[in-house]
Structures are given as C-alpha cells and as structure tokens.
Amino acid sequence: MSMSPATTKQVAADAKRKPTLRYLLENTSQFVVAVELVTSRGLISDLAEQRVLRHARALAESARIDVFSITDNPAGNAMLAADTLGADLRSHGQEVIIHLACKDGNRNSLQSRGWKLSSEGFDNILALTGDYPKPGYGGMARPSFDIDSVGLLAMYSEMNRGLLDEATRHRLKPTNFFLGAVVTNHKRYERELVPQYLKLRKKIETGARFIINQAGYDARKDDELLRWLALSGLDVPVIANAFVLSLGAARAFNAGRVPGVVVTDELVALAEREASSPDRGRSFFLDLAAKQVAIARGLGFRGAYLGGQLDLADCEEILSRADKFGPDGWKALAGDVNFAYSDEFYYFERDGTTGLSSSEVNGAPVASRTAAARRRARLRTPVNYRVSRLAHWAVFDPEAPLFDVARRFYSAVESAPVSARKVLHLAEHASKVPLYNCKDCGDCSLPEVAYLCPESQYAKNQRNGPCGGSHDGLCEVTERECIWARAYERLKSYGEEASMLDGPVVFYDNALRGTSAWANTFLGRDHTARSAAGQEDVK
C-alpha cells in the first residue's frame, strides 16, 4: 500500500529528526550548538522572509547545529511570529526554541499562546520579559509587561503540572514545556550584577531548566557565572552566548542601542581597526567567536549559542576553528576575550594564573558588609525609607504588633458608608504620593522593592527583580538609576541584599487598581495574601 505524499514527507522528516534539546541537556554530555534566527517584517511569503527561510533551511543542513532559537519581536520591533518560521523548520525535522516575551501580551494572551504552542508541538520555550517597544504602526505601542519572565515561568510551570480551571475546578491536560531563561551577567557594577544573579536563582527555582546568558565579551564574567551557580548549589545546564560581531553590531552595542549587550570602547576600537582589513574584519570576528566557543566548552558550559548575521559557512568555520584549539588550548585564550571596564565588578577574585575567576569571593563587598560599614551606609539612605521600614515592622507586616488592630479597623470600615471609605482612601493616597509617587495600583509592592514604586519609577513595572536592559546602572528607557540597583543598595545597608528576591512570585491583580492598598493588605485581598494561600495549598 503506497503512502500519500504528505505521509511520505512526514516519515522522511521523522527519520532525520534531531534529538530534542531536553534529551541532549538532560541525558547526554554533548556540547550543544544553538543558532539564533531573527524573522523579518511581513508575511512569510514576502521576499525578505523567504530569504530568512532559505537561510534557515541552509543552516539546517549542518549536522553540527542541534537547535534553532527564534526571537520574539527583538529590540521592541514588530516581526513575524517565531512559531511561523519554527513550524517550517520542525516540518524538516529540526529542533526549535521559541522565544516568548512578555512585553506585547498580558497573562491571558500568554496563556493562550502557550496552549497554541504546546498543541503544535513546540516544547522549548525561552521565557523573556522583553525589550521596551520601539515606535511602530501609528506611533509607539503601549507595552504590556502584565507579568515578567519569572511570572511566565511560574505560569507555564503550573501549566506543565495541569492548570486548575477556575470555572470547572478540573485540572487541564498538562503541557510539556522545557523552559529556559536568560541571565544578563555582563554587568559593570555590583548593584546591577548581584540582582541579576539573585533573579537567576528565582528563575531556576520557578521552573527554568536551561539557561542562556546574554551576549558579552569577557571570559572572566562567564567563568564567574558558572562558579556562582556552583556556589549557590544550582545545577542547571548553561549555554554560553557567542554573538558574532560585525562593525555595525559593535557600534550599536557600544552605543547602548540593544539593551543588555555590552561592547566596551576598547572592543569597538579594535573592531574599527579590523574592519579596515581587506575582508572587513570577517576573519577577526569569526575567530573571536571561535575563541568564545572554545572557552565555553573548556569552562563547562553545556553549549554555545551563535548569534549574528551568520550563514552556513560562517557557522562551520567558527566551530572548526574552536575545535582546533584542542581540549586544553582554551586556557590560553582568556586574555583574548577580556573586554571589561577598568572598574568592572566581579563576584570572585581574579585568578592570577588563568586571568579568570578564582573560587575566593571578592573581598570588597565582604568588607562593605561589616556592621560598621552597614551603619555608615544606613545613614545615607533616605529618611522616608527608614520610616517606611519602621511602619512596616510596626503595622503592615502580618506579624507586626499593630497588624490585627489595623485589620479590625479596616474590617469595620468595610461596613461604613462609601463616602467614609473614599475619604480614607484619599488620605492614604495623598500621603503616599509625595513619599513614593504612588500610582494607586491597589496591590502594593513597595516592601519588595525597598520602598521604590515599580509602577511610577520603573518603565517595565517589574516586581520580581530587574530586567537585563540596564547599562552602567541606568534604566534602558528613562536613563534614571535602575530602581532594583537602588533597592539593592538600600537593602545592603541593613544586611538584607542577599534575600531581596526570596519571596513568592508576585502577580499584580489589576482588579485592585484604584482601591485602597492598605485595606487590601489588612483584609487579605492583595498578592501577599494570595501568595500565602498558595503556599498553604502546596503544603
């Protein structure tokens, strides 16, 4: 009995289907090679996307490429959805990672998108908060940021367990996502870098099963990332980013036009010189990437993530050059990939022999954690922060001595006339605006961000830690000091910086907007009460 053409095509695809990323990372020691693909604007039948499709199919001919990673509206631009290109690659037996960013959809749309992706066989998801939108149709789009990458990981992890349908009280069929996350470890200052590590821990605890780091060109920082994970007892496969530069990309990264990617003045100057050569720097840029791949393999990363404008020949040449360094040759390369700022902060002390990190924790932050140093730092914190901490300890913490008094008061207020409740709400809001620039969200996260309002002082409104887009401590959107960097410094003066993200994942409830946050806290309507109830359910 003959098979139909469609069946024959599917059998052929299945026969050459590559092993899943989950299998490679969890059941083998193979060094995985991932290649990033960026879709274009317009239909898949447009000339630009047809070029992307031909490019992807040509790369798929390489036996050395294990998985394709497809971006989701990168740099805040509207592009063809990743799963459109991904569906074609999967039909040809390829393994695909779908990037999923939170900037363009709320939690309902992301949940719906998750069911769609899972139904179509896309299991590998890279959870991202996403870049702030760029101007598009009719002007600049309003970003969503209803949840962030941590919230997305939490939601999809629960979908993997079988989501409880609130309407029917039945468990839905589980999804089978293999969830990944990103860490931006190439940060200049302690107040930026350590919160990135703390958020990485939260991502892993929330469900991330593999990690890809953001592009950077400092082997010591990459060595440090693996050492920090080991020190923290976190065992998760990490794939090292080796973005292949061009002169244009180096200039864009150096100017901060791509959030989170660091190219120092030293590296961009080197790129300028090499780009004047007859091959326009091609050999230099490929060699730099090959060194990054070799170093990553030697350090113990589970794979390399190749990005940039790469064709098949480029990828093959990078991997061949990396192989030529041999199993131990990478040790001599660290000095060639060491483009850092002169005041770069490292979590670990430098190893004088290798130029990478040692196992000794940096002495500078240790010295700043002495009781005397913390007392001096505490005096520099704003008065309203110190007063807010005292108020939280006395009244707002569920264990506070006056919490039950306040709860009884607001319970009584619930039966008072509407006019009385409005007066109390207005008084609350009037006191919080000058102190915190309160936006009356009704589900307050001030205690979780060291009394810095994520609604008014953070472009992405994140409540589960910093995004990766800051540069030199400044927000990628507003150029103000990142509030999570400021929160880290405030908490550090009290010895609480290491636990700044230890709490449950925060999901803001939009139904509470415009209502009394104090009443919602004391009467168990805000996210703190929901988190406590969720923990009880787990127990």
C-alpha positions as CSV (number, residue, x, y, z in Angstrom):
1,M,0.0,0.0,0.0
2,S,1.5,3.3,-1.1
3,M,1.7,6.3,1.2
4,S,0.3,9.7,0.4
5,P,2.9,12.5,-0.4
6,A,2.1,14.2,2.9
7,T,2.7,11.0,4.8
8,T,5.9,10.3,2.9
9,K,7.1,13.8,3.7
10,Q,6.4,13.3,7.4
11,V,8.1,9.9,7.5
12,A,11.2,11.5,5.9
13,A,11.1,14.3,8.5
14,D,10.8,11.9,11.4
15,A,13.7,9.8,10.1
16,K,16.1,12.8,10.2
17,R,14.6,14.5,13.2
18,K,17.2,15.7,15.6
19,P,17.3,14.7,19.3
20,T,15.3,17.1,21.5
21,L,17.1,19.8,23.4
22,R,15.7,18.3,26.6
23,Y,17.3,14.9,25.8
24,L,20.6,16.4,24.9
25,L,20.9,18.5,28.0
26,E,19.4,16.0,30.5
27,N,20.6,12.7,29.2
28,T,23.9,13.4,27.4
29,S,27.1,15.3,27.9
30,Q,27.1,16.6,24.4
31,F,28.2,20.2,23.8
32,V,25.1,21.6,22.2
33,V,25.2,24.2,19.4
34,A,22.3,26.6,19.0
35,V,21.9,29.2,16.3
36,E,19.7,32.3,16.6
37,L,17.3,33.2,13.9
38,V,15.6,36.5,13.5
39,T,12.4,36.7,11.5
40,S,11.6,39.7,9.3
41,R,8.6,42.1,9.0
42,G,5.7,41.0,6.8
43,L,4.3,37.7,5.5
44,I,6.3,34.6,5.2
45,S,5.7,34.8,1.5
46,D,7.4,38.2,1.3
47,L,10.8,38.3,-0.3
48,A,12.5,39.3,3.0
49,E,11.0,36.3,4.9
50,Q,11.7,34.0,2.0
51,R,15.4,34.9,2.3
52,V,15.2,34.2,6.1
53,L,13.5,30.8,5.3
54,R,16.1,29.9,2.7
55,H,18.9,30.9,5.1
56,A,17.3,28.8,7.9
57,R,16.9,25.7,5.6
58,A,20.5,26.1,4.5
59,L,21.8,26.2,8.1
60,A,19.6,23.1,8.9
61,E,21.8,21.1,6.5
62,S,24.6,21.3,9.1
63,A,24.8,18.2,11.3
64,R,26.6,20.3,13.9
65,I,23.7,22.6,14.6
66,D,21.5,21.0,17.2
67,V,18.7,23.6,17.7
68,F,17.5,26.9,16.3
69,S,16.4,29.7,18.6
70,I,13.9,32.1,17.1
71,T,13.4,35.6,18.5
72,D,10.2,37.3,19.5
73,N,10.0,40.9,18.3
74,P,13.6,41.6,19.2
75,A,14.6,45.2,20.2
76,G,10.9,46.0,20.6
77,N,10.1,45.8,16.9
78,A,7.1,44.0,15.4
79,M,8.3,41.0,13.4
80,L,6.8,37.8,12.0
81,A,5.9,35.4,14.9
82,A,8.6,32.9,15.8
83,D,6.4,29.9,15.5
84,T,5.6,30.6,11.9
85,L,9.2,30.1,10.9
86,G,9.5,27.4,13.6
87,A,6.7,25.3,12.1
88,D,8.6,25.1,8.8
89,L,11.8,24.1,10.5
90,R,10.0,21.4,12.6
91,S,8.4,20.0,9.5
92,H,12.0,19.4,8.3
93,G,13.0,17.6,11.4
94,Q,14.7,20.5,13.2
95,E,14.7,21.2,16.9
96,V,13.5,24.7,17.8
97,I,13.4,27.1,20.8
98,I,10.7,29.7,20.7
99,H,11.4,33.0,22.4
100,L,8.4,34.3,24.3
101,A,8.5,37.8,25.6
102,C,6.0,39.5,28.0
103,K,6.1,43.0,26.6
104,D,3.4,42.5,23.9
105,G,0.7,40.5,25.7
106,N,-0.9,40.1,29.1
107,R,-1.1,36.9,31.1
108,N,-4.2,35.7,29.4
109,S,-2.8,36.1,25.9
110,L,0.5,34.4,27.0
111,Q,-1.5,31.5,28.5
112,S,-3.5,31.2,25.2
113,R,-0.2,31.4,23.3
114,G,1.2,28.7,25.5
115,W,-1.6,26.3,24.7
116,K,-1.3,27.0,21.0
117,L,2.5,26.4,21.0
118,S,2.1,23.2,23.0
119,S,-0.7,21.9,20.8
120,E,1.6,22.5,17.8
121,G,4.5,20.6,19.3
122,F,6.7,23.5,20.5
123,D,8.1,22.4,23.8
124,N,11.3,24.5,24.1
125,I,10.3,28.0,25.4
126,L,12.8,30.7,26.3
127,A,10.9,33.0,28.8
128,L,11.8,36.7,28.5
129,T,10.5,39.9,29.8
130,G,11.3,41.6,26.5
131,D,12.7,44.9,25.2
132,Y,10.7,48.1,25.5
133,P,8.7,48.6,22.3
134,K,10.0,50.8,19.5
135,P,7.8,53.2,17.5
136,G,5.6,51.3,15.1
137,Y,2.2,51.5,13.4
138,G,0.6,54.8,14.4
139,G,3.3,55.6,16.9
140,M,4.7,53.8,19.8
141,A,2.8,50.8,21.2
142,R,1.9,50.6,24.8
143,P,3.9,47.8,26.4
144,S,2.0,45.2,28.4
145,F,4.5,43.9,31.0
146,D,1.5,42.5,32.8
147,I,3.8,39.7,34.0
148,D,7.6,39.3,33.6
149,S,9.9,36.4,32.8
150,V,9.6,35.0,36.3
151,G,5.8,35.2,36.2
152,L,5.8,33.5,32.8
153,L,8.0,30.7,34.1
154,A,5.7,30.2,37.1
155,M,2.5,30.2,34.9
156,Y,4.0,27.7,32.4
157,S,5.4,25.5,35.1
158,E,1.9,25.3,36.6
159,M,0.5,24.5,33.1
160,N,3.0,21.7,33.0
161,R,1.5,20.3,36.2
162,G,-2.0,20.6,34.9
163,L,-3.6,24.0,35.3
164,L,-6.7,24.2,37.6
165,D,-9.6,25.5,35.6
166,E,-11.2,28.0,37.9
167,A,-14.6,27.7,36.2
168,T,-14.9,23.9,36.2
169,R,-12.5,23.1,39.1
170,H,-11.0,20.4,36.9
171,R,-7.3,20.1,36.0
172,L,-6.5,20.7,32.4
173,K,-4.3,18.4,30.4
174,P,-0.6,19.2,31.3
175,T,1.7,20.9,28.8
176,N,5.2,19.6,28.2
177,F,7.3,22.7,28.1
178,F,11.1,22.6,28.5
179,L,11.5,26.0,30.0
180,G,14.6,28.2,29.6
181,A,15.6,31.6,30.8
182,V,18.2,34.3,30.2
183,V,20.7,35.8,32.6
184,T,22.5,39.1,31.8
185,N,25.7,38.5,33.7
186,H,27.9,41.1,31.9
187,K,27.1,44.0,34.3
188,R,29.5,46.6,35.3
189,Y,28.6,47.3,38.9
190,E,27.8,45.2,42.0
191,R,24.4,46.8,42.4
192,E,23.5,45.6,38.8
193,L,25.3,42.3,38.7
194,V,24.2,40.7,42.0
195,P,20.5,41.3,41.5
196,Q,20.9,39.5,38.1
197,Y,22.3,36.5,39.9
198,L,19.5,36.6,42.5
199,K,16.9,36.8,39.8
200,L,18.6,33.9,38.0
201,R,18.2,31.8,41.2
202,K,14.5,32.8,41.3
203,K,14.1,31.8,37.7
204,I,15.6,28.4,38.3
205,E,13.5,27.8,41.4
206,T,10.4,28.8,39.5
207,G,10.9,26.3,36.7
208,A,13.8,27.3,34.3
209,R,15.5,24.0,33.2
210,F,18.2,25.6,31.0
211,I,19.9,29.0,30.9
212,I,21.3,31.1,28.1
213,N,23.3,34.1,29.0
214,Q,23.2,37.5,27.3
215,A,26.0,38.4,24.9
216,G,29.2,39.7,26.3
217,Y,32.9,39.6,25.6
218,D,34.6,38.9,29.0
219,A,35.6,35.3,29.6
220,R,36.1,36.0,33.3
221,K,32.5,37.1,33.7
222,D,31.4,33.8,32.0
223,D,33.7,31.8,34.3
224,E,32.2,33.6,37.2
225,L,28.6,32.7,36.2
226,L,29.3,29.0,36.5
227,R,31.2,29.5,39.7
228,W,28.3,31.5,41.2
229,L,25.8,28.7,40.2
230,A,28.0,26.1,41.8
231,L,28.5,28.2,45.0
232,S,24.7,28.6,45.2
233,G,24.0,24.9,44.8
234,L,22.2,25.4,41.5
235,D,22.7,22.6,39.0
236,V,21.3,23.7,35.6
237,P,22.8,23.5,32.1
238,V,24.0,26.8,30.8
239,I,24.5,27.7,27.2
240,A,27.1,30.4,26.5
241,N,26.3,33.3,24.2
242,A,28.8,33.8,21.4
243,F,27.3,36.7,19.3
244,V,29.4,37.1,16.2
245,L,30.2,40.8,15.9
246,S,30.3,43.0,12.8
247,L,31.4,46.6,12.8
248,G,27.8,47.8,12.7
249,A,26.8,45.5,15.6
250,A,29.8,46.5,17.7
251,R,28.9,50.2,17.2
252,A,25.2,49.6,18.0
253,F,26.1,47.6,21.2
254,N,28.6,50.1,22.3
255,A,26.1,52.9,21.9
256,G,23.6,51.0,24.0
257,R,21.1,50.6,21.2
258,V,20.5,46.9,22.1
259,P,19.6,46.7,25.8
260,G,21.8,44.5,27.9
261,V,24.6,43.8,25.5
262,V,28.0,45.2,26.4
263,V,30.7,46.2,24.0
264,T,33.4,48.4,25.6
265,D,35.2,51.3,23.9
266,E,38.3,49.1,23.7
267,L,36.5,46.4,21.8
268,V,34.7,48.7,19.4
269,A,38.0,50.4,18.7
270,L,39.5,47.0,17.8
271,A,36.5,46.3,15.6
272,E,37.1,49.6,13.8
273,R,40.7,48.7,13.1
274,E,40.0,45.1,12.0
275,A,37.1,46.2,9.7
276,S,39.5,48.2,7.6
277,S,41.2,45.0,6.5
278,P,40.5,43.5,3.1
279,D,38.0,41.0,4.5
280,R,36.3,43.8,6.5
281,G,37.1,42.0,9.7
282,R,35.4,38.8,8.9
283,S,38.3,36.6,10.0
284,F,38.8,38.5,13.2
285,F,35.1,38.4,14.2
286,L,34.8,34.7,13.4
287,D,38.0,34.0,15.3
288,L,36.7,35.9,18.4
289,A,33.5,33.8,18.3
290,A,35.5,30.6,17.9
291,K,37.6,31.5,21.0
292,Q,34.4,32.2,22.9
293,V,33.1,28.7,21.9
294,A,36.3,27.0,22.9
295,I,36.5,28.8,26.2
296,A,32.8,28.0,27.0
297,R,33.4,24.3,26.3
298,G,36.5,24.3,28.4
299,L,34.8,26.1,31.3
300,G,32.0,23.6,31.4
301,F,29.1,25.3,29.6
302,R,26.8,22.8,28.1
303,G,26.7,24.5,24.7
304,A,27.3,27.6,22.6
305,Y,24.6,30.0,21.3
306,L,25.7,31.6,18.0
307,G,24.0,34.8,17.1
308,G,24.6,37.5,14.4
309,Q,24.3,37.5,10.6
310,L,25.7,34.0,10.0
311,D,25.5,31.8,7.0
312,L,26.3,28.1,7.0
313,A,30.0,28.7,6.1
314,D,30.4,31.1,9.0
315,C,29.0,28.6,11.5
316,E,31.1,25.7,10.2
317,E,34.2,27.9,10.2
318,I,33.6,29.1,13.8
319,L,33.1,25.5,15.1
320,S,36.1,24.2,13.1
321,R,38.3,26.9,14.5
322,A,37.1,26.2,18.0
323,D,37.9,22.5,17.6
324,K,41.5,23.4,16.5
325,F,42.2,24.9,19.9
326,G,42.0,21.4,21.3
327,P,40.7,20.2,24.7
328,D,43.2,22.3,26.7
329,G,44.1,25.1,24.3
330,W,41.2,27.3,25.6
331,K,43.2,28.1,28.7
332,A,45.5,30.3,26.8
333,L,42.6,32.3,25.2
334,A,41.1,34.0,28.2
335,G,43.3,37.1,27.7
336,D,42.0,37.4,24.1
337,V,38.3,37.6,25.4
338,N,38.7,40.1,28.2
339,F,37.0,43.3,27.2
340,A,35.9,44.8,30.5
341,Y,35.6,48.2,32.1
342,S,38.5,49.3,34.3
343,D,36.1,49.5,37.3
344,E,34.3,46.2,36.4
345,F,32.8,44.4,39.4
346,Y,33.4,40.7,39.8
347,Y,31.8,38.4,42.4
348,F,35.0,36.4,42.7
349,E,38.7,37.5,43.0
350,R,40.8,37.1,39.9
351,D,43.0,34.0,39.4
352,G,46.4,35.4,38.6
353,T,47.4,32.3,36.7
354,T,44.5,32.0,34.3
355,G,43.2,35.5,34.3
356,L,39.7,34.1,35.0
357,S,37.9,33.9,38.4
358,S,39.2,32.1,41.5
359,S,37.0,30.4,44.0
360,E,37.5,33.2,46.5
361,V,34.7,35.7,46.9
362,N,35.5,39.3,46.1
363,G,36.8,41.0,49.3
364,A,35.4,44.4,48.5
365,P,31.7,43.5,49.1
366,V,32.7,41.4,52.0
367,A,34.3,44.4,53.6
368,S,31.2,46.5,52.9
369,R,29.1,44.1,54.9
370,T,30.7,44.7,58.2
371,A,28.5,46.1,60.9
372,A,30.3,49.4,60.9
373,A,30.1,49.7,57.1
374,R,26.4,49.0,57.1
375,R,25.7,51.5,59.8
376,R,27.5,54.2,57.8
377,A,25.6,53.2,54.6
378,R,22.3,53.2,56.6
379,L,22.8,56.9,57.4
380,R,22.9,57.7,53.7
381,T,19.6,56.1,53.0
382,P,16.6,58.4,52.6
383,V,14.7,59.2,55.7
384,N,11.4,58.1,54.1
385,Y,12.9,54.7,53.6
386,R,13.9,54.3,57.2
387,V,10.5,55.5,58.3
388,S,8.8,53.1,55.9
389,R,10.7,50.2,57.3
390,L,9.6,51.1,60.8
391,A,6.0,51.4,59.7
392,H,6.1,48.0,58.0
393,W,7.6,46.4,61.1
394,A,5.0,48.0,63.4
395,V,1.9,47.8,61.3
396,F,1.9,46.2,57.8
397,D,3.8,43.0,58.3
398,P,1.3,40.2,59.2
399,E,3.5,39.5,62.3
400,A,3.5,43.2,63.3
401,P,2.2,44.2,66.7
402,L,-0.4,46.5,65.3
403,F,-1.4,44.4,62.3
404,D,-4.5,42.9,64.0
405,V,-5.6,46.3,65.2
406,A,-5.4,47.7,61.7
407,R,-7.2,44.6,60.3
408,R,-10.1,45.1,62.8
409,F,-10.3,48.8,61.9
410,Y,-10.5,48.1,58.1
411,S,-13.0,45.3,58.7
412,A,-15.2,47.9,60.4
413,V,-14.6,50.4,57.7
414,E,-15.9,47.9,55.1
415,S,-19.4,48.4,56.6
416,A,-19.1,52.2,56.8
417,P,-20.7,54.5,54.2
418,V,-19.0,54.7,50.8
419,S,-18.1,58.4,51.5
420,A,-16.1,57.4,54.6
421,R,-14.2,54.7,52.7
422,K,-13.4,57.3,50.0
423,V,-12.1,59.8,52.5
424,L,-9.8,57.2,54.0
425,H,-8.6,56.1,50.6
426,L,-7.9,59.7,49.6
427,A,-6.0,60.3,52.8
428,E,-3.9,57.2,52.1
429,H,-3.2,58.2,48.5
430,A,-2.3,61.8,49.5
431,S,0.3,60.5,52.0
432,K,1.9,58.1,49.5
433,V,2.2,60.4,46.5
434,P,4.9,62.7,48.0
435,L,6.7,59.7,49.6
436,Y,6.6,57.2,46.7
437,N,4.9,58.9,43.7
438,C,2.2,56.3,44.2
439,K,0.0,55.4,41.2
440,D,-2.8,53.9,43.3
441,C,-2.4,50.4,42.0
442,G,-4.1,48.9,45.0
443,D,-1.8,45.9,45.1
444,C,1.3,47.4,46.6
445,S,4.9,46.0,46.1
446,L,6.7,48.8,48.0
447,P,8.1,46.4,50.7
448,E,9.5,44.1,48.0
449,V,11.4,46.9,46.2
450,A,12.8,48.7,49.2
451,Y,10.0,51.2,49.1
452,L,10.6,52.3,45.5
453,C,7.4,52.2,43.5
454,P,7.7,49.9,40.4
455,E,4.6,51.5,38.9
456,S,5.9,55.0,38.8
457,Q,9.6,54.6,38.8
458,Y,10.2,51.6,36.5
459,A,9.3,51.6,32.8
460,K,8.6,47.9,32.8
461,N,6.8,47.8,36.2
462,Q,8.6,44.6,37.2
463,R,8.0,43.2,40.7
464,N,10.2,40.1,40.6
465,G,13.6,41.6,40.1
466,P,15.5,43.6,37.4
467,C,15.3,43.2,33.7
468,G,18.6,42.8,31.8
469,G,18.4,46.1,30.0
470,S,20.2,48.5,32.3
471,H,23.5,49.9,31.3
472,D,26.0,51.3,33.8
473,G,23.2,51.3,36.4
474,L,20.8,53.3,34.3
475,C,17.4,52.2,33.0
476,E,17.3,51.4,29.3
477,V,14.2,53.5,28.8
478,T,14.3,56.5,31.1
479,E,18.1,56.9,31.8
480,R,17.3,57.1,35.5
481,E,19.1,54.9,38.0
482,C,17.6,51.4,37.9
483,I,15.2,51.0,40.9
484,W,16.5,47.5,41.5
485,A,20.0,48.7,41.7
486,R,18.8,51.4,44.2
487,A,16.9,48.8,46.1
488,Y,20.0,46.6,46.4
489,E,22.0,49.4,47.9
490,R,19.2,50.2,50.4
491,L,18.8,46.6,51.5
492,K,22.6,46.1,51.7
493,S,22.8,48.8,54.4
494,Y,20.6,46.5,56.5
495,G,22.3,43.3,55.6
496,E,19.2,42.1,53.6
497,E,20.5,42.3,50.0
498,A,21.1,38.5,49.5
499,S,17.4,37.8,50.3
500,M,15.9,40.6,48.3
501,L,14.1,38.2,45.8
502,D,13.4,35.4,48.2
503,G,9.7,35.9,48.4
504,P,7.0,34.2,46.3
505,V,6.5,35.2,42.7
506,V,4.5,38.4,42.6
507,F,1.4,38.6,40.3
508,Y,-0.2,42.0,40.3
509,D,-4.0,41.9,40.4
510,N,-5.3,44.6,38.1
511,A,-8.8,44.3,39.7
512,L,-7.5,46.2,42.7
513,R,-6.3,49.3,40.8
514,G,-7.8,52.5,42.2
515,T,-8.7,50.8,45.5
516,S,-7.1,51.1,49.0
517,A,-3.8,49.2,49.1
518,W,-3.9,49.4,52.9
519,A,-7.4,47.9,53.1
520,N,-6.4,45.2,50.6
521,T,-3.3,44.3,52.7
522,F,-5.2,44.1,56.0
523,L,-8.2,42.3,54.6
524,G,-6.2,39.7,52.6
525,R,-7.0,40.8,49.1
526,D,-3.6,41.7,47.7
527,H,-0.8,39.5,46.3
528,T,0.8,38.8,49.7
529,A,-2.4,37.1,50.9
530,R,-2.7,35.2,47.6
531,S,0.9,34.0,47.9
532,A,0.4,32.9,51.5
533,A,-2.8,31.0,50.4
534,G,-0.9,29.4,47.5
535,Q,1.8,28.2,49.8
536,E,-0.7,26.7,52.1
537,D,-2.3,24.9,49.1
538,V,1.1,23.4,48.2
539,K,1.6,22.2,51.8
